[in-house]
Amino acid sequence: MRRLNEQGYVVHEGCDHIFFIGFLGAGKSTLARNLGRMFHRGYIDTDRLVERLECKSVNDIFAQDGEEAFRLGEERALRHLSERKSLLVSCGGGIVERAACCELMHEMGTVVYLDGSLDDSMRQIQHPERRPDLGTAEQAKELYLHRRPLYQKTADITIDIREKTFEQVAAEAGSLLWERGLL
């Protein structure tokens, strides 16, 4: 919930996170970090939070416990965020796989989908070996086609990142979120 104070500034009340979703390599973490610095808001990455909560790397969780255990870890990570305020949250590419995660994000704030092409994502991924759900090029394509409608369904705001520099995406996201009183 937002209200204006006597000076006309937006005051955020309750949980008002901004969640960035999108395919692997869309730039969610970089955007959350940079907007956090620009607007003096905290930022967090759900993959890193899961790793801290589970005391294992994402790869180890996938290898030892399976994808379902990781998805449950994402849900637990989101629940931990309910006690905090005004975070910019970079979400793992598969967070939309669990309806409970989508519901939690909507309960706690606004969901922004960074909508890019598969080719752009694949170019951005510097360490594909650290992406246990990526697989081969064909598997990545299938995963992208499977997740894209989930991102679209979950998003409150969609930002098309195709053929844009990171600076252009950051400026557009910052401006859009500022205009809506979310930053």
KOLSE-633265 format. One record per residue: residue number from 1; z, x, y of N, C-alpha, C in turn; chain. Coordinates in steps of 0.05 Angstrom, whole numbers, plus 32768, in hexadecimal, padded with zeros to 4 digits. Last residue first. Layout:
! residues N
{NUM,{Z,X,Y},{Z,X,Y},{Z,X,Y},A}
...
END
This chain:
! residues 183
{183,{7F76,80B3,803B},{7F7F,80CE,8040},{7F8F,80D0,805A},A}
{182,{7F69,807E,803E},{7F74,8088,8025},{7F7E,80A5,8027},A}
{181,{7F4D,8063,8065},{7F6A,8066,8067},{7F78,8070,804F},A}
{180,{7F18,8063,8063},{7F25,804D,8055},{7F43,804F,8056},A}
{179,{7F0D,8093,807D},{7F05,8079,808A},{7F12,8062,807D},A}
{178,{7F1E,80B7,8056},{7F2C,80B6,8070},{7F26,809B,807D},A}
{177,{7EF7,80AF,802F},{7F13,80A9,8028},{7F24,80A7,8042},A}
{176,{7EC9,80BF,804B},{7ECB,80A5,803F},{7EE8,809D,803A},A}
{175,{7ED6,80F5,8058},{7ECF,80E1,806D},{7ED3,80C5,8063},A}
{174,{7EDC,810C,8025},{7EF2,810D,8039},{7EEE,80F8,804E},A}
{173,{7EA9,8103,800F},{7EC2,80F8,8002},{7ED8,80F7,8017},A}
{172,{7E88,8120,8032},{7E84,8103,802D},{7E9D,80F6,8022},A}
{171,{7E9E,8154,802D},{7E9D,8147,8047},{7E9A,8128,8044},A}
{170,{7E96,815D,7FF6},{7EB1,815E,8002},{7EB2,814F,801C},A}
{169,{7E5E,815B,7FF4},{7E6E,8148,7FE4},{7E8A,8146,7FF0},A}
{168,{7E50,8186,8014},{7E47,816B,801B},{7E58,8156,800D},A}
{167,{7E67,81B0,7FF8},{7E70,81AB,8013},{7E68,818F,801C},A}
{166,{7E49,81B0,7FC9},{7E65,81A9,7FC8},{7E6F,81A2,7FE3},A}
{165,{7E09,8190,7FD7},{7E1B,81A8,7FD4},{7E38,819E,7FD2},A}
{164,{7DE4,8162,7FB0},{7DF5,8168,7FC7},{7E05,8181,7FC2},A}
{163,{7DC9,814C,7F84},{7DBA,815C,7F98},{7DCA,8160,7FB2},A}
{162,{7DFA,811B,7F78},{7DE0,8127,7F71},{7DD3,8134,7F89},A}
{161,{7E27,80FF,7F81},{7E28,811B,7F87},{7E0E,8129,7F81},A}
{160,{7E3C,80C3,7F9A},{7E25,80CF,7F8D},{7E24,80ED,7F95},A}
{159,{7E78,80A6,7F90},{7E6A,80B9,7FA2},{7E54,80C6,7F91},A}
{158,{7E98,8068,7F8D},{7E85,807A,7F80},{7E78,808C,7F95},A}
{157,{7ED7,804A,7F86},{7EC4,8056,7F98},{7EB2,8068,7F88},A}
{156,{7EEF,8037,7F59},{7EF1,8027,7F71},{7EDC,8030,7F86},A}
{155,{7ED9,803D,7F15},{7ED9,8047,7F31},{7EDE,8030,7F46},A}
{154,{7ED3,8028,7EE3},{7EEE,802F,7EEC},{7EEF,8035,7F0A},A}
{153,{7E9D,8021,7EDB},{7EAE,800A,7ED9},{7ECA,800F,7EE5},A}
{152,{7E8A,8055,7EE0},{7E81,8041,7EF2},{7E94,8029,7EF3},A}
{151,{7EA3,806E,7EB3},{7EA9,8077,7ECF},{7EA2,8061,7EE3},A}
{150,{7E89,8050,7E8B},{7EA6,804F,7E8E},{7EAF,8058,7EAA},A}
{149,{7E54,805F,7E91},{7E5C,8043,7E97},{7E7A,8040,7E99},A}
{148,{7E5B,8098,7E83},{7E52,808F,7E9D},{7E59,8072,7EA3},A}
{147,{7E68,80A2,7E4D},{7E7D,80A0,7E61},{7E74,8095,7E7C},A}
{146,{7E38,80A1,7E30},{7E4E,8090,7E28},{7E62,808C,7E3E},A}
{145,{7E1A,80C8,7E4A},{7E10,80AD,7E49},{7E25,8099,7E41},A}
{144,{7E3C,80F5,7E3F},{7E36,80ED,7E5B},{7E2D,80CF,7E5B},A}
{143,{7E38,80F7,7E07},{7E52,80F3,7E14},{7E4E,80E9,7E31},A}
{142,{7E02,8102,7E01},{7E0D,80E9,7DF6},{7E27,80E2,7E03},A}
{141,{7E00,8134,7E19},{7DF0,811E,7E24},{7DFB,8103,7E1A},A}
{140,{7E22,8151,7DF8},{7E29,814E,7E14},{7E1A,8137,7E20},A}
{139,{7E04,8150,7DC9},{7E1E,8142,7DCA},{7E27,813E,7DE6},A}
{138,{7DD9,8170,7DDA},{7DD4,8154,7DD2},{7DEE,8144,7DD3},A}
{137,{7DF4,81A1,7DE3},{7DE5,8194,7DF9},{7DE0,8176,7DF3},A}
{136,{7E33,819D,7DBF},{7E18,81A7,7DC3},{7E0B,8198,7DDB},A}
{135,{7E75,8195,7DDE},{7E63,8199,7DC7},{7E48,81A4,7DCF},A}
{134,{7EA0,817E,7DFE},{7E84,8180,7E07},{7E70,8182,7DF0},A}
{133,{7ED5,817E,7DF3},{7EC7,8165,7DEE},{7EA9,8166,7DF5},A}
{132,{7EE8,81B1,7E02},{7EE7,81AA,7DE6},{7ED8,8190,7DE0},A}
{131,{7ED9,81DE,7E2B},{7ED5,81C1,7E2C},{7ED2,81B6,7E10},A}
{130,{7ED7,8213,7E29},{7EF1,8208,7E31},{7EF0,81E9,7E33},A}
{129,{7EA3,821F,7E21},{7EB5,8223,7E0A},{7ED1,8218,7E10},A}
{128,{7E8B,821C,7E53},{7E89,8205,7E41},{7E9B,8207,7E28},A}
{127,{7E98,8232,7E8B},{7EA4,8239,7E71},{7EA3,8222,7E5E},A}
{126,{7E7C,821B,7EB5},{7E7B,8238,7EB2},{7E85,8241,7E97},A}
{125,{7E58,81E6,7EC6},{7E6C,81EE,7EB2},{7E69,820B,7EAC},A}
{124,{7E2D,81DC,7EE7},{7E46,81E3,7EF3},{7E5B,81ED,7EDF},A}
{123,{7E03,81CD,7EC5},{7E01,81E6,7ED5},{7E1B,81EF,7EE0},A}
{122,{7E17,819D,7EB3},{7E14,81B3,7EA0},{7E11,81CD,7EAE},A}
{121,{7E14,817E,7EE2},{7E2E,8183,7ED5},{7E2C,819C,7EC2},A}
{120,{7DDD,817B,7EEA},{7DEE,8188,7EFE},{7E09,8190,7EF1},A}
{119,{7DCE,815E,7EBB},{7DC4,8179,7EC0},{7DD5,8188,7ED4},A}
{118,{7DE8,812D,7EC3},{7DF0,813E,7EAD},{7DE7,815B,7EB2},A}
{117,{7DF7,811E,7F08},{7DE5,811F,7EF1},{7DF1,8131,7EDB},A}
{116,{7E31,80FA,7F22},{7E1C,810F,7F22},{7E0B,810D,7F09},A}
{115,{7E61,80DC,7F44},{7E4A,80D5,7F33},{7E34,80E9,7F36},A}
{114,{7EA0,80D9,7F46},{7E8C,80EC,7F4F},{7E75,80EA,7F3C},A}
{113,{7EC8,80A3,7F56},{7EB6,80AD,7F42},{7EA1,80C0,7F4F},A}
{112,{7F0A,8097,7F64},{7EF0,80A0,7F70},{7EE0,80AD,7F5A},A}
{111,{7F3B,8067,7F67},{7F2B,8078,7F55},{7F10,807D,7F61},A}
{110,{7F7B,8062,7F84},{7F5F,805D,7F86},{7F50,8071,7F75},A}
{109,{7FB9,8050,7F64},{7FA9,8059,7F7B},{7F8C,8051,7F79},A}
{108,{7FD7,803E,7F3A},{7FE3,8053,7F4A},{7FD1,805B,7F62},A}
{107,{7FB9,8019,7F1F},{7FD4,8011,7F27},{7FDF,8025,7F3C},A}
{106,{7F8C,8037,7F12},{7F8A,8021,7F25},{7FA5,8018,7F2F},A}
{105,{7FA3,805A,7EEC},{7F97,8065,7F05},{7F95,804F,7F1A},A}
{104,{7FB2,8036,7EC4},{7FC7,8045,7ED3},{7FBC,8050,7EED},A}
{103,{7F80,8024,7EB3},{7F93,8011,7EBF},{7FA8,8020,7ECF},A}
{102,{7F6C,8054,7E9D},{7F5E,8047,7EB3},{7F70,8033,7EC2},A}
{101,{7F91,805B,7E74},{7F8F,806F,7E89},{7F81,8063,7EA2},A}
{100,{7F86,8030,7E53},{7FA1,8032,7E5F},{7FA0,8046,7E76},A}
{99,{7F53,803A,7E40},{7F57,8025,7E54},{7F72,8027,7E62},A}
{98,{7F3A,807A,7E38},{7F51,8068,7E32},{7F54,8053,7E48},A}
{97,{7F0F,8093,7E4F},{7F0D,808B,7E32},{7F24,8078,7E2A},A}
{96,{7F17,80A9,7E80},{7F0E,808D,7E7F},{7F0B,8082,7E62},A}
{95,{7F20,80DE,7E77},{7F38,80CD,7E7C},{7F30,80AF,7E7B},A}
{94,{7EFA,8105,7E6E},{7EFD,80EF,7E5A},{7F14,80DC,7E60},A}
{93,{7EFD,812B,7E97},{7EE5,811B,7E94},{7EE8,8103,7E81},A}
{92,{7F3D,812A,7EB8},{7F2B,8134,7EA3},{7F14,8121,7E9F},A}
{91,{7F44,8122,7EFF},{7F48,8118,7EE3},{7F34,8126,7ED0},A}
{90,{7F68,8136,7F34},{7F50,813C,7F26},{7F54,8134,7F09},A}
{89,{7F87,8115,7F67},{7F89,811A,7F4A},{7F6D,811E,7F3E},A}
{88,{7FAE,811B,7F9C},{7F92,811B,7F96},{7F91,8125,7F79},A}
{87,{7FE9,80F4,7FAA},{7FDB,810A,7F9D},{7FBD,8106,7F9B},A}
{86,{800F,80CF,7FBF},{7FFA,80DA,7FCF},{7FED,80F3,7FC4},A}
{85,{804A,80D8,7F99},{803B,80CA,7FAD},{8024,80DB,7FB8},A}
{84,{806A,80CC,7F58},{8062,80DD,7F6F},{8051,80CD,7F82},A}
{83,{8071,80AF,7F2C},{8089,80B4,7F3C},{8083,80C5,7F55},A}
{82,{8042,80AF,7F11},{804A,8096,7F1E},{8063,809A,7F30},A}
{81,{8036,80DC,7EF5},{802E,80DB,7F11},{8038,80C3,7F20},A}
{80,{8045,80D2,7EC2},{8055,80E4,7ED1},{804F,80E3,7EEF},A}
{79,{8019,80B3,7EB2},{8033,80A6,7EB5},{8046,80B7,7EC5},A}
{78,{7FF3,80DC,7EAC},{7FF0,80C8,7EC1},{800A,80BA,7EC6},A}
{77,{8008,80F5,7E7E},{8006,8104,7E97},{8003,80F0,7EAF},A}
{76,{8002,80CD,7E58},{801D,80D6,7E5F},{801C,80E5,7E7A},A}
{75,{7FC9,80CD,7E57},{7FD8,80B5,7E5F},{7FF4,80BC,7E67},A}
{74,{7FC0,8100,7E43},{7FB6,80F9,7E5E},{7FC5,80E0,7E68},A}
{73,{7FD6,80FB,7E11},{7FE2,810E,7E24},{7FD9,8108,7E40},A}
{72,{7FB1,80DA,7DFA},{7FCC,80D0,7DFE},{7FDB,80E1,7E12},A}
{71,{7F87,80FE,7DF9},{7F84,80E6,7E09},{7FA0,80D9,7E0E},A}
{70,{7F9B,8123,7DD4},{7F96,812B,7DEF},{7F94,8113,7E02},A}
{69,{7F9C,8104,7DA6},{7FB5,810F,7DB0},{7FB2,8117,7DCD},A}
{68,{7F65,80FB,7DA0},{7F77,80E4,7DA6},{7F92,80EE,7DB1},A}
{67,{7F51,812E,7D93},{7F4B,8122,7DAD},{7F5E,810B,7DB4},A}
{66,{7F82,8159,7D71},{7F6B,8146,7D73},{7F68,813A,7D8E},A}
{65,{7FA5,8182,7D66},{7FAF,8167,7D66},{7F99,8151,7D67},A}
{64,{7F89,81B3,7D67},{7FA1,81AF,7D55},{7FA8,8192,7D52},A}
{63,{7F5D,81AE,7D8A},{7F5A,81BB,7D70},{7F71,81B4,7D5D},A}
{62,{7F72,8193,7DB8},{7F5B,8188,7DA9},{7F5A,8193,7D8D},A}
{61,{7F9B,81B8,7DC5},{7FA1,819C,7DBF},{7F8B,818F,7DAF},A}
{60,{7F7C,81E6,7DCE},{7F90,81E6,7DB8},{7F97,81C9,7DB1},A}
{59,{7F5F,81D6,7DFC},{7F51,81DE,7DE3},{7F64,81DD,7DCB},A}
{58,{7F89,81CF,7E21},{7F79,81B8,7E19},{7F6B,81BE,7DFF},A}
{57,{7FC4,81F3,7E0B},{7FAB,81F1,7E1A},{7F9C,81D8,7E10},A}
{56,{8008,81DD,7E0D},{7FF0,81E6,7DFE},{7FD8,81E3,7E10},A}
{55,{8033,81BE,7E1F},{8036,81DB,7E1A},{8020,81E6,7E08},A}
{54,{802E,818A,7E2F},{802B,818F,7E12},{8031,81AC,7E0B},A}
{53,{8034,818E,7E66},{8045,817C,7E57},{8045,8182,7E39},A}
{52,{800C,81B4,7E73},{8028,81BA,7E79},{803B,81A8,7E68},A}
{51,{7FDE,8199,7E62},{7FE5,81B3,7E57},{8002,81BA,7E5B},A}
{50,{7FE0,816D,7E85},{7FE2,8169,7E68},{7FEA,8183,7E5A},A}
{49,{7FD7,8188,7EB5},{7FF0,817A,7EB1},{7FF5,8175,7E93},A}
{48,{7FA3,819A,7EAE},{7FB8,81AE,7EB1},{7FD4,81A1,7EAC},A}
{47,{7F89,8168,7EAC},{7F87,817B,7E95},{7F9E,818F,7E96},A}
{46,{7F93,8153,7EDF},{7FA0,8147,7EC7},{7F9F,8159,7EAF},A}
{45,{7FA5,8177,7F16},{7F90,8174,7F02},{7F9D,8169,7EE9},A}
{44,{7FB6,8168,7F5A},{7FBE,816E,7F3E},{7FA6,8169,7F2C},A}
{43,{7FCD,8170,7F9D},{7FB8,816A,7F89},{7FC1,8174,7F6E},A}
{42,{7FE9,8158,7FDA},{7FEB,8166,7FC1},{7FD4,815E,7FAF},A}
{41,{7FCB,815E,801A},{7FD5,814E,8004},{7FD6,815E,7FEB},A}
{40,{7FB1,816F,804A},{7FCD,8175,8045},{7FDA,8162,8030},A}
{39,{7F7B,816C,804E},{7F8B,8155,8057},{7FA9,8158,8051},A}
{38,{7F68,819D,803A},{7F5F,8193,8054},{7F71,817D,8060},A}
{37,{7F82,81A1,8008},{7F87,81B5,801D},{7F7F,81AB,8039},A}
{36,{7F6B,8174,7FEF},{7F88,8177,7FF2},{7F90,818B,8008},A}
{35,{7F36,8181,7FEF},{7F3F,816B,8000},{7F5D,816C,8004},A}
{34,{7F39,81AD,7FCA},{7F30,81B1,7FE5},{7F38,819A,7FF8},A}
{33,{7F4E,8193,7F9B},{7F5B,81AA,7FA7},{7F53,81AD,7FC4},A}
{32,{7F26,816B,7F92},{7F42,8164,7F96},{7F52,817A,7FA4},A}
{31,{7EF8,818C,7F8B},{7EFA,8179,7FA1},{7F17,8171,7FA7},A}
{30,{7F06,81AA,7F5E},{7F01,81B8,7F77},{7F03,81A5,7F8E},A}
{29,{7F0A,8180,7F38},{7F21,8191,7F3F},{7F1E,819F,7F59},A}
{28,{7ED6,8169,7F38},{7EED,8159,7F3F},{7F05,816B,7F47},A}
{27,{7EA3,817B,7F2B},{7EB1,8187,7F42},{7ECA,8179,7F4B},A}
{26,{7E8A,816E,7EFD},{7E82,815F,7F15},{7E8F,816A,7F2E},A}
{25,{7E96,8184,7ECC},{7E87,8194,7EDF},{7E7F,8186,7EF8},A}
{24,{7E96,8148,7EA7},{7E9D,8164,7EA8},{7E8B,8173,7EBC},A}
{23,{7E91,810C,7ED0},{7E8B,811D,7EB9},{7E94,8139,7EBD},A}
{22,{7ECA,80ED,7EF0},{7EAE,80F4,7EEE},{7EAA,8107,7ED6},A}
{21,{7EFC,80DF,7F22},{7EF1,80DE,7F07},{7ED4,80E6,7F08},A}
{20,{7F35,80E7,7F48},{7F18,80EF,7F46},{7F10,80EF,7F29},A}
{19,{7F62,80BE,7F66},{7F5A,80C9,7F4D},{7F3C,80CE,7F4E},A}
{18,{7F94,80BE,7F94},{7F77,80BC,7F92},{7F6F,80CB,7F79},A}
{17,{7FD2,8099,7F97},{7FC1,80B0,7F90},{7FA4,80A9,7F92},A}
{16,{7FFF,807D,7FA9},{7FE5,8079,7FB6},{7FD3,8091,7FB0},A}
{15,{803A,805A,7FA0},{8028,806D,7F93},{800B,8068,7F9E},A}
{14,{805A,804B,7FDF},{8057,8049,7FC2},{8043,805E,7FB8},A}
{13,{8034,804D,801A},{804D,8045,800D},{8047,8042,7FEF},A}
{12,{801B,8072,8050},{8018,806A,8034},{8033,8064,8028},A}
{11,{8008,8063,808F},{801F,806B,807F},{801B,8060,8063},A}
{10,{7FDA,8075,80C0},{7FDE,8068,80A6},{7FF6,8074,8098},A}
{9,{7FEC,8070,8105},{7FE5,8080,80EE},{7FEA,8070,80D4},A}
{8,{7FFD,8057,8133},{7FE3,804F,8128},{7FDA,805F,8110},A}
{7,{8030,8060,8144},{801B,8071,814F},{7FFF,806A,8145},A}
{6,{804E,803E,8123},{804C,8038,8140},{8036,8048,814D},A}
{5,{8025,803B,80E6},{803E,803F,80F5},{803A,803A,8113},A}
{4,{8005,800E,80BA},{8003,8020,80D1},{801F,8023,80DE},A}
{3,{8004,8012,8072},{800A,8004,808B},{8007,8018,80A1},A}
{2,{7FF1,8009,802E},{7FF0,8018,8046},{7FF8,8006,805E},A}
{1,{8000,8011,7FE9},{8000,8000,8000},{8000,8012,8019},A}
END
